[in-house]
Amino acid sequence: MPSLLIPLLCAFLYPLGTLFMKRAMGKGADLYASMAVNYWVMGAVFMVVLPFESRAIPWELWHQPALVGLLSFAGQACALKAIASGDLTIATPALGSKVLMVALLSEIFLREAVPLSWWIAASLSFAAVFFLQSGVRASRRSAFATLVYSVLAAGFFSLGDVLIQKWAPPWGAFHFVPAIALSAAVYSLGLLPLMRRPRLAFDAGVWKGLLAGSAILGVQTLLITSVIALYGKAALVNVVFSSRGLWNFALIWYGGHWFANREREAGGRIMASRLIGAGLMFAAIVLVSLS
């Protein structure tokens, strides 16, 4: 079923893209510049689907993709602030609350009854993220700010997914989705004054990682938004997509050294906790697949 297989593929692509991005930032790419490049590349990637849409563009509804693009941009900005404010072991679990928010917002905005099995799967996925992301504790001073920014990011992303499902049909998926990316790319121009100077002055190695990560994340975002626009079921898609935590664990364990990532050395206790999270994630996916 494409509506399940595609978010499962995206769940693999997301951590792969972030590993490239993190390596590029570790080698000197400015955080705000990385975010802007990510959106510019994403905008270019999204344009490839335009020829596959035959229906006319409803220009009178221009505000719809503009608003979803703003939500996407705001979500990424808050996620960036969460990472900058404190530890990833707080930021990532809090961002995992998206799977629950989408289920709740689907009932509110779409009047779509969410089966009990999906709520159970969403809860299992949310719990799994805590186990999968166990690690170094953040300081008390930064923990609250990290939590607030992460929950805000999850809220923006969740509302965006639900609105894609609600508003995409009159546009057609392959007009609405590129319009979102174009809007976000325009908003990202506001990051220019925040970039470290000289702006975008990275060496070739940094640019390779930055462009590779941005391209992978762009393809992943194109696929996940397109499947919601085409098939709906934003809550179901996000439950399956939450398996990215499992893929993140596998990629770091088997290939993290290729990206100068040393999380594998965290120790037996932490790795055991992540294995528990992997089991919970697998249970959530099976539950959704059988419902």
PLY file of the C-alpha trace (Angstrom):
ply
format ascii 1.0
element vertex 291
property float x
property float y
property float z
element edge 290
property int vertex1
property int vertex2
end_header
0.00 0.00 0.00
1.73 3.24 -1.14
0.29 5.28 1.72
2.25 3.09 4.16
5.33 2.16 2.14
6.17 5.75 1.21
6.26 7.11 4.81
8.28 4.04 5.76
10.83 4.96 3.08
10.74 8.58 4.31
11.43 7.34 7.83
14.74 5.96 6.52
15.60 8.99 4.39
15.06 11.48 7.24
17.86 10.28 9.58
20.14 9.72 6.58
19.66 13.33 5.52
20.16 14.65 9.04
23.44 12.74 9.37
24.75 14.55 6.29
23.46 17.88 7.61
24.91 17.37 11.08
28.30 16.47 9.65
28.26 19.59 7.47
27.35 21.78 10.44
30.05 20.11 12.52
32.57 21.10 9.87
31.58 24.75 9.89
28.20 25.24 8.19
26.24 27.96 9.99
22.93 26.71 11.44
20.82 29.44 9.88
22.60 29.13 6.55
22.06 25.37 6.65
18.38 25.87 7.25
18.07 28.37 4.38
19.99 26.15 1.95
17.77 23.25 3.00
14.64 25.18 2.03
16.12 26.48 -1.25
17.13 22.97 -2.32
13.76 21.65 -1.16
12.00 24.23 -3.28
13.97 23.09 -6.34
13.25 19.42 -5.63
9.52 20.05 -5.27
9.31 21.68 -8.70
9.90 18.34 -10.46
6.31 17.20 -9.81
4.63 20.22 -11.43
4.32 18.61 -14.91
2.37 15.70 -13.40
-0.60 17.88 -12.38
-3.18 18.62 -15.09
-5.84 20.58 -13.21
-5.90 24.37 -13.15
-4.33 26.26 -10.25
-7.00 27.90 -8.05
-5.17 31.19 -7.65
-7.94 32.57 -5.43
-6.83 30.05 -2.77
-3.20 31.21 -2.77
-3.33 31.81 0.97
-3.63 28.08 1.69
-0.16 26.90 0.59
1.25 30.20 1.85
-0.06 29.42 5.35
1.13 25.79 5.30
4.53 27.01 4.08
4.65 29.42 7.00
3.81 26.60 9.41
6.57 24.48 7.89
9.05 27.31 8.17
8.03 28.12 11.76
8.25 24.46 12.74
11.77 24.17 11.38
12.79 27.40 13.09
11.50 26.16 16.46
13.17 22.78 15.97
16.44 24.59 15.29
16.03 26.71 18.42
15.30 23.57 20.44
18.52 21.95 19.26
20.49 25.14 19.90
18.97 25.62 23.38
19.82 22.28 24.90
20.26 18.55 24.53
18.88 16.40 21.71
17.71 13.83 24.24
15.04 16.34 25.28
14.40 17.91 21.87
13.84 14.70 19.89
11.39 13.00 22.30
9.39 16.23 22.54
9.31 16.52 18.75
7.93 12.98 18.76
4.73 14.40 20.24
3.81 15.24 16.63
2.35 11.79 16.12
-0.19 12.41 18.89
-0.93 15.98 17.83
-1.74 14.94 14.26
-4.20 12.34 15.52
-5.91 14.92 17.73
-5.96 17.64 15.06
-7.38 15.20 12.51
-10.42 14.79 14.71
-10.77 18.53 15.30
-10.19 19.92 11.79
-11.05 16.99 9.53
-13.85 15.44 11.56
-12.01 12.21 10.91
-12.56 9.49 13.48
-9.19 8.08 14.51
-9.42 4.35 15.33
-8.43 3.29 18.83
-5.65 1.12 17.39
-4.06 4.25 15.84
-4.17 6.07 19.19
-2.48 3.07 20.81
0.12 2.94 18.02
0.72 6.69 18.32
1.26 6.35 22.06
3.66 3.43 21.53
5.59 5.48 18.95
5.77 8.46 21.31
7.05 6.24 24.14
9.55 4.58 21.80
11.18 7.91 20.97
12.18 8.38 24.62
13.94 5.01 24.70
15.55 5.45 21.28
16.96 8.87 22.13
18.31 8.11 25.60
21.66 9.74 26.26
23.38 12.67 27.93
21.20 14.81 30.18
20.80 18.48 29.48
21.34 21.18 32.10
18.28 22.32 34.01
18.66 25.85 32.70
18.33 24.79 29.05
15.90 21.90 29.51
12.73 24.00 29.78
13.53 26.15 26.73
14.36 23.04 24.70
11.08 21.41 25.69
9.01 24.49 24.83
10.60 24.98 21.41
10.27 21.28 20.58
6.58 21.13 21.45
5.96 24.30 19.44
7.76 22.77 16.44
5.69 19.59 16.71
2.53 21.70 16.85
3.42 23.70 13.73
4.35 20.58 11.76
1.23 18.73 12.90
-1.16 21.50 11.90
0.61 21.76 8.55
0.09 18.04 7.83
-3.59 18.22 8.69
-4.12 21.31 6.52
-2.38 19.59 3.60
-4.92 16.80 3.81
-7.76 19.32 4.08
-6.73 21.81 1.39
-4.79 19.83 -1.23
-7.75 18.27 -3.18
-8.92 21.44 -5.01
-5.34 22.21 -6.03
-4.15 18.73 -6.87
-1.27 17.28 -4.89
1.39 18.25 -7.44
0.40 21.91 -7.44
-0.23 22.30 -3.72
2.96 20.63 -2.49
5.39 22.72 -4.64
3.52 25.88 -3.61
4.23 25.01 0.03
7.95 24.57 -0.64
8.13 27.78 -2.65
6.45 29.71 0.18
8.85 28.28 2.77
11.83 29.13 0.55
10.64 32.74 0.31
10.19 32.96 4.10
13.70 31.58 4.59
15.15 34.72 3.01
14.44 36.31 6.39
17.30 34.21 7.79
19.92 36.11 5.78
20.56 38.77 8.47
21.01 36.02 11.09
23.71 34.11 9.21
27.28 34.20 10.39
29.45 36.36 8.16
30.83 35.90 5.60
27.55 34.28 4.57
27.66 30.88 2.83
31.48 30.95 2.76
31.99 27.20 3.21
34.66 24.96 1.71
33.82 22.32 -0.89
33.59 19.47 1.62
31.02 21.32 3.73
28.96 22.22 0.66
28.89 18.59 -0.48
27.46 17.43 2.84
25.06 20.35 3.06
23.71 19.83 -0.46
23.52 16.04 -0.08
21.63 16.34 3.20
19.32 19.02 1.84
18.56 16.98 -1.29
17.76 13.85 0.72
15.57 15.79 3.14
13.93 17.54 0.18
13.01 14.23 -1.46
11.77 12.90 1.89
9.60 15.95 2.50
8.24 15.84 -1.05
7.23 12.21 -0.62
5.67 12.58 2.83
3.66 15.67 1.91
2.60 14.19 -1.43
1.31 10.99 0.14
-0.80 13.00 2.59
-2.10 15.21 -0.24
-2.93 12.17 -2.41
-4.18 9.62 0.11
-5.07 11.66 3.22
-4.76 9.77 6.51
-2.25 12.20 8.03
-2.51 10.46 11.42
-1.73 7.04 9.93
1.13 8.41 7.83
2.75 10.01 10.88
2.55 6.83 12.94
4.50 4.97 10.25
6.85 7.91 9.74
7.69 7.88 13.44
9.71 4.72 12.74
12.51 7.13 11.73
13.77 6.72 15.29
14.36 3.03 14.60
16.18 3.77 11.34
18.21 6.46 13.11
19.36 3.85 15.62
20.32 1.40 12.86
22.17 4.00 10.77
24.19 5.28 13.72
25.00 1.76 14.92
26.15 0.41 11.55
27.27 3.50 9.65
27.71 6.36 12.10
31.49 6.22 11.75
31.15 7.28 8.11
29.64 10.54 9.35
32.05 11.04 12.26
29.18 10.12 14.60
30.24 8.41 17.86
26.87 7.79 19.50
27.49 4.05 19.23
30.03 4.50 22.03
27.30 5.64 24.45
27.48 2.38 26.41
25.53 -0.83 26.94
22.83 0.65 29.17
21.89 3.36 26.70
21.99 0.98 23.72
19.72 -1.47 25.60
17.25 1.36 26.21
17.26 2.13 22.50
16.61 -1.52 21.67
13.49 -1.36 23.87
12.42 1.70 21.89
13.00 -0.19 18.65
10.71 -2.97 19.89
7.96 -0.49 20.77
8.29 1.15 17.36
8.01 -2.21 15.61
4.88 -3.01 17.63
3.30 0.31 16.61
3.96 -0.33 12.93
2.52 -3.85 13.11
-0.57 -2.55 14.92
-1.21 0.08 12.26
-0.57 -2.36 9.41
-3.16 -4.83 10.75
-5.86 -2.21 11.43
0 1
1 2
2 3
3 4
4 5
5 6
6 7
7 8
8 9
9 10
10 11
11 12
12 13
13 14
14 15
15 16
16 17
17 18
18 19
19 20
20 21
21 22
22 23
23 24
24 25
25 26
26 27
27 28
28 29
29 30
30 31
31 32
32 33
33 34
34 35
35 36
36 37
37 38
38 39
39 40
40 41
41 42
42 43
43 44
44 45
45 46
46 47
47 48
48 49
49 50
50 51
51 52
52 53
53 54
54 55
55 56
56 57
57 58
58 59
59 60
60 61
61 62
62 63
63 64
64 65
65 66
66 67
67 68
68 69
69 70
70 71
71 72
72 73
73 74
74 75
75 76
76 77
77 78
78 79
79 80
80 81
81 82
82 83
83 84
84 85
85 86
86 87
87 88
88 89
89 90
90 91
91 92
92 93
93 94
94 95
95 96
96 97
97 98
98 99
99 100
100 101
101 102
102 103
103 104
104 105
105 106
106 107
107 108
108 109
109 110
110 111
111 112
112 113
113 114
114 115
115 116
116 117
117 118
118 119
119 120
120 121
121 122
122 123
123 124
124 125
125 126
126 127
127 128
128 129
129 130
130 131
131 132
132 133
133 134
134 135
135 136
136 137
137 138
138 139
139 140
140 141
141 142
142 143
143 144
144 145
145 146
146 147
147 148
148 149
149 150
150 151
151 152
152 153
153 154
154 155
155 156
156 157
157 158
158 159
159 160
160 161
161 162
162 163
163 164
164 165
165 166
166 167
167 168
168 169
169 170
170 171
171 172
172 173
173 174
174 175
175 176
176 177
177 178
178 179
179 180
180 181
181 182
182 183
183 184
184 185
185 186
186 187
187 188
188 189
189 190
190 191
191 192
192 193
193 194
194 195
195 196
196 197
197 198
198 199
199 200
200 201
201 202
202 203
203 204
204 205
205 206
206 207
207 208
208 209
209 210
210 211
211 212
212 213
213 214
214 215
215 216
216 217
217 218
218 219
219 220
220 221
221 222
222 223
223 224
224 225
225 226
226 227
227 228
228 229
229 230
230 231
231 232
232 233
233 234
234 235
235 236
236 237
237 238
238 239
239 240
240 241
241 242
242 243
243 244
244 245
245 246
246 247
247 248
248 249
249 250
250 251
251 252
252 253
253 254
254 255
255 256
256 257
257 258
258 259
259 260
260 261
261 262
262 263
263 264
264 265
265 266
266 267
267 268
268 269
269 270
270 271
271 272
272 273
273 274
274 275
275 276
276 277
277 278
278 279
279 280
280 281
281 282
282 283
283 284
284 285
285 286
286 287
287 288
288 289
289 290
